[in-house]
Amino acid sequence: MAGLIKAFAATLVLCLVTRGLCDCSLNNINIGTVRSGKEISGQAEWNVTVANNCQCAQSQIQLSCMGFQTVENIDPSILSKQGDTCLLINGSSLEASASVNFSYAWDPPFLLLPLGSVIHGC
């Protein structure tokens, strides 16, 4: 019983410490867009990297996609458009310091901005 209490106390302390490290905001979701140099159906192709620079995982990452169009298919499990917002990786967690990539083809490039996410601590 004493071992169980010690394990619970250690877990609680660890949770409190890691929650302190999860002081994240939308500024911790960085989106980089670079031209690939390819053209698809006469449109410039753009490679996008969405990086989670938070020390904790984030899920339900939504991006502004107002007017977003592409002639290149994007795997809907990576990016799905829902009106003027896009959902990244079906809402699954993007781990700390991880990134996800996709490409689209349109000219000019779109300004994709983070709108929201759920930050996961302990």
C-alpha positions as CSV (number, residue, x, y, z in Angstrom):
1,M,0.0,0.0,0.0
2,A,2.8,2.4,0.9
3,G,4.4,1.7,-2.5
4,L,1.2,2.5,-4.3
5,I,0.9,5.9,-2.4
6,K,4.6,6.7,-3.3
7,A,3.9,5.9,-7.0
8,F,0.8,8.1,-7.0
9,A,2.7,10.9,-5.3
10,A,5.5,10.6,-7.8
11,T,3.1,10.7,-10.7
12,L,1.3,13.7,-9.3
13,V,4.6,15.6,-8.9
14,L,5.6,14.7,-12.4
15,C,2.3,15.9,-13.8
16,L,2.6,19.2,-12.0
17,V,6.2,19.7,-13.3
18,T,5.3,18.8,-16.9
19,R,2.2,21.0,-16.9
20,G,4.5,23.9,-16.0
21,L,6.5,23.1,-19.1
22,C,3.4,23.3,-21.2
23,D,3.0,27.0,-21.3
24,C,2.2,27.0,-25.0
25,S,0.2,29.2,-27.3
26,L,-0.6,29.3,-31.0
27,N,2.8,30.8,-31.5
28,N,4.3,27.4,-30.9
29,I,2.7,26.1,-34.1
30,N,5.0,27.2,-36.9
31,I,4.0,26.9,-40.5
32,G,6.6,27.1,-43.2
33,T,5.8,27.2,-46.9
34,V,8.4,26.9,-49.7
35,R,8.1,26.5,-53.4
36,S,9.1,23.0,-54.6
37,G,10.1,24.1,-58.1
38,K,7.5,21.8,-59.7
39,E,4.4,22.7,-61.5
40,I,1.2,20.6,-61.4
41,S,-1.5,21.3,-64.0
42,G,0.1,24.7,-64.6
43,Q,0.2,25.7,-60.9
44,A,3.2,26.1,-58.7
45,E,3.7,23.4,-56.1
46,W,4.3,24.4,-52.4
47,N,5.7,22.3,-49.7
48,V,4.2,23.0,-46.2
49,T,5.7,22.0,-42.9
50,V,3.6,22.4,-39.7
51,A,5.8,22.1,-36.7
52,N,4.8,21.8,-33.0
53,N,7.5,23.8,-31.1
54,C,5.7,23.3,-27.8
55,Q,7.2,21.0,-25.2
56,C,3.9,19.1,-25.1
57,A,1.8,17.3,-27.7
58,Q,-1.0,19.2,-29.3
59,S,-4.1,17.8,-31.0
60,Q,-7.1,19.2,-32.8
61,I,-4.8,21.6,-34.7
62,Q,-6.9,23.9,-36.8
63,L,-5.5,26.2,-39.5
64,S,-7.2,29.1,-41.3
65,C,-7.8,28.0,-44.9
66,M,-9.9,30.8,-46.2
67,G,-10.1,30.5,-49.9
68,F,-7.7,27.5,-49.9
69,Q,-7.6,25.6,-53.2
70,T,-5.3,23.1,-54.8
71,V,-5.1,21.1,-58.1
72,E,-2.9,18.6,-56.3
73,N,-4.6,16.0,-54.1
74,I,-3.8,16.2,-50.4
75,D,-4.3,13.1,-48.3
76,P,-7.3,14.0,-46.1
77,S,-5.7,12.2,-43.2
78,I,-3.1,14.9,-43.2
79,L,-5.2,17.9,-44.0
80,S,-8.9,18.1,-44.4
81,K,-10.7,21.3,-45.3
82,Q,-13.9,22.2,-43.4
83,G,-15.3,25.5,-44.6
84,D,-12.7,28.2,-43.9
85,T,-10.7,26.0,-41.5
86,C,-8.5,23.0,-42.1
87,L,-7.9,20.1,-39.6
88,L,-4.4,18.7,-39.4
89,I,-3.9,14.9,-39.1
90,N,-7.6,14.2,-38.4
91,G,-7.2,16.0,-35.0
92,S,-4.6,13.5,-33.8
93,S,-1.8,14.5,-31.6
94,L,1.3,16.1,-33.0
95,E,4.0,15.3,-30.5
96,A,6.4,17.8,-29.0
97,S,9.0,19.0,-31.5
98,A,7.3,16.9,-34.3
99,S,6.2,18.1,-37.7
100,V,3.9,17.1,-40.5
101,N,4.3,17.8,-44.2
102,F,2.1,18.2,-47.2
103,S,2.2,19.7,-50.6
104,Y,-0.4,21.6,-52.6
105,A,-0.4,23.3,-56.0
106,W,-1.8,26.8,-56.5
107,D,-0.5,30.2,-57.4
108,P,-0.2,32.4,-55.4
109,P,0.5,30.5,-52.2
110,F,-2.0,30.7,-49.3
111,L,-1.3,32.1,-45.9
112,L,-2.1,29.3,-43.5
113,L,-2.3,30.4,-39.9
114,P,-3.0,28.4,-36.7
115,L,-6.4,29.0,-35.3
116,G,-6.5,26.6,-32.4
117,S,-5.3,23.4,-30.7
118,V,-5.6,21.4,-27.6
119,I,-2.4,21.2,-25.5
120,H,-1.7,18.0,-23.7
121,G,0.2,18.0,-20.5
122,C,0.3,15.1,-18.1
